[in-house]
Amino acid sequence: MTACKTVSQLSQYHNSNVPRHGIVTLYGYPIEVLVERGHLLLRDGIGPERRHFRLARIGHGLRRLVIVGADGFVSLAALRWLSDQKASLVMLERDGSVLATTGPARSSDARLRRAQAFAHASGAALRITRELIRQKLTGQELVARNKLLDTTTADTIATLMAELPTAQNIASIRLIEAQAASAYWSAWRTLPLAFPRKDLPRIPEHWRSFGTRISPLTGSPRLAVTPG
């Protein structure tokens, strides 16, 4: 994960136009999806950086609403609004796992299903994997170089990224991704976390820096023990 936006978002204007591809992504907490006077109201963001959108029933262009996170609510009226407009709803956990989906019943596109079935044989799966990981590593390199000011880590990630074009299979690409992630998150380990001075006496010492991405409770990023 990099500290940058990787999906297209709506602008912060109250009456917003949906992007051309028809997909709107909401993130943050709390997320709110409800209906008011026939309009779909969307609210998301974190802290003071809240966004508020209003979509009318006519000309909205919405095809899919994606919610990342599980903090907030979606009203029954909003589900009905989406159904009436033949728009789908996808709710994802922050690690990308699917929590819930709804959507209109549509005929299956046989050409798309066939392309998906033959993705590995045609080489499309390998090309798609290369591009996804290339973009991810590009973001990590930029954060390490420009935000963390860690040239060594940024150069390591750039070197690993240069190996992607010659990777012969998805397993090799996943190994490159894992090596880059190890270098990237190591650069965050000593990053100090800022707290109000009056709260410092109550802050545990191990909370004052980002620390490792691996929780001692699970041996994975789940169940974090530090704010970072």
N, C-alpha and C positions, 0 to 999 in steps of 0.2 A: 504494500500500500504506500502511495506517495502522498505528500501533503499538497496536492493540487487537484482541481476539479477535472474529472475524466469523462464526464457526460455532459451533453448540452442541457442547459437550464433555461427556464423562462426568464425574461427580464423582470425587473422589480416594479414595473408599472402595474397599476391596479387592474386594468382591463388588458389582458395580455394575449398576444397571438401565439398559438401553439407552433412549435418548430415544424418545418415542412414534412419531416418524417412522422409527425403525429404522436410522438412519444414524449411524455412529461415525467420527469423524475423528481420525487420529493424526498428530502433527507433532513435529519436533525431531530429535535424533540422540543415540545410535542408536535406531532404532525396532525393536522386536522383536515378532514374532507367532509363537507356537509353541503346541504342545499338551502338556499335562501332566495325566496321570491323567484323560483324557477331557475336560478343560476347556480352553477357548481362553484363552491368556494374552496380554495386550496390555501393552506397555511403551512409553512415549514421554516426551517432555519434553526440557528442556535443562538441563544442569548439575545442580545440586542439586534442581531442581524436576522430579523424575521422577514419573511416574504409573504405577501398576500395577493392572491390572484382570483379573478372572477371570470368564469366562462359561461357565456350565454348558450342556449340550446341551438341557436342557428349560427352556422359559420365558424364553429370553434375549431374544427379540424382534429380533434382529439381522437386517437385510435387506441392508445394504451397509456394507462396511468401506472407508474412504477413507484412503489413506496419502499424505501430502504430504511429499515429499523422497525421497532415494535413499540414505540412510545407515542401515544396519541389515540385518535379514534377515527373511524369511518362510519357515518350514520347509515341507517337503512335506506333513507331517502336518497343518499348519494349512490348507494349500490343500484337502486332503481333507476336513477338518472343515467348512470353509466350503461346499464342494460338497455334502456330505451334508445340511447344514442349509439348502440352497438360498439361500445368501447370496452376494452378489457381492463382488468385490475390485476396487478402482480405485486405481491408483498414479499420482500426479500429480507433475510437476516443480513447483518452487516458483513458476514463472511461470504455472502452470495447464495446461500442455501435458500430454497423456496419455502416460504411459510404458508402462502395461500394464493390461489388464482381464481379469477372468474373471467367469463368472456362469452361473447355471443357464439352460437353454434354456426359454424361455417363449413362449407365443403372443403375437403382436404385438397391441397395443391399437389397433384401426383408428381409433377416435375420437381418440386422442392423436396418431397419425400425421397424421390429417386436420387437426387443429388446428395442428400444427407447420407443415404445408405451407402453410396459409392465414394464418400469423401476420402476415406483412407486409401482406397484403391486408385483414385484419380490423382492423389497428391494434394488435394485441396485442404485436407485436415492439417497437413504439415505446413502448408503456406500460411494458413490462418493462425496456427499456433506460433509460428515465427513472428508474424506481424503483431499479435497481441503481446507477446513477451518483449518484443523490441520496443513497443510503446511504453510498457511498464518500466523497463530498464532505463529508457530515456528519461522518464519522470524521476526515477530514483537518482540518476546521475545529476540531473539539474538541481534537485533538492540538496544533495550532498555537496555540490560545488558552489552553488549560489546562496544557499540558506545556512547550511551547517559549516561552510567554509572549510571543508575537508577534502583537499585536492587528492590525497592518496586514495581515499575510498572512491571518489568520483572516477579516478583513472582506472581503478580496479574494475569498476562496473563497466566502464567504456571498453576495456579489454575483453571482458566476458561477452559484451554485446557484439563485438566484432566476430565472435565465433558462431553467432547464430546463422549466418548465410550458409555455412558449411555443415551444420548439424544435419545428420542423416535421418534422424527419427525423433519422435516426440519425447522419448525417454532422455535423449541427450539434451533437448531443449529444457526439460524440467530440471536436469542437473545444473545447467547454466543458470536458470532462474534461482535455484536454491543457493548456489554459491554467491550470486549477486545479493540475494536477500540477507545472507549471513554478514556480508561486508556492510551492507546498507544499515541494518539495525544495530550493528556494532558501533557505527558512527553516532548513533543516538544515545548510547549507554550513559555517557557522562554529561549529557545536555542538562543544565540546571533548570528546574521548574520554579517559577516565581510565585510566591505567596505574599499576601499582605504582611507587613512587618509585625503587626499586632498579633497575628496568628502563628508566627514562627515557633513560640514556645510549645505549642500543641502539635506541631508537625513532626512525625517520626523522621529520623535522619535518612532512612532509605526512600522516603517520599520526595526528597529535595533534588533528586536527579531522575532522569527518565528511566534508567535501569535497563535490565534485559527485557526482551520481548517474551521470554519464556516464563510462565508462572510456575513457582515451586509447588503449587497445589495440583497442577495437572500435567506439567511437563510440556505444555503447549501454550499458545497465546490466550487461551480461554481462562476465565476466572483470574483476572489481573489482580496483583497485590500492590501496584503503584498507580498513581494518577495517570502517568504517561501511558 
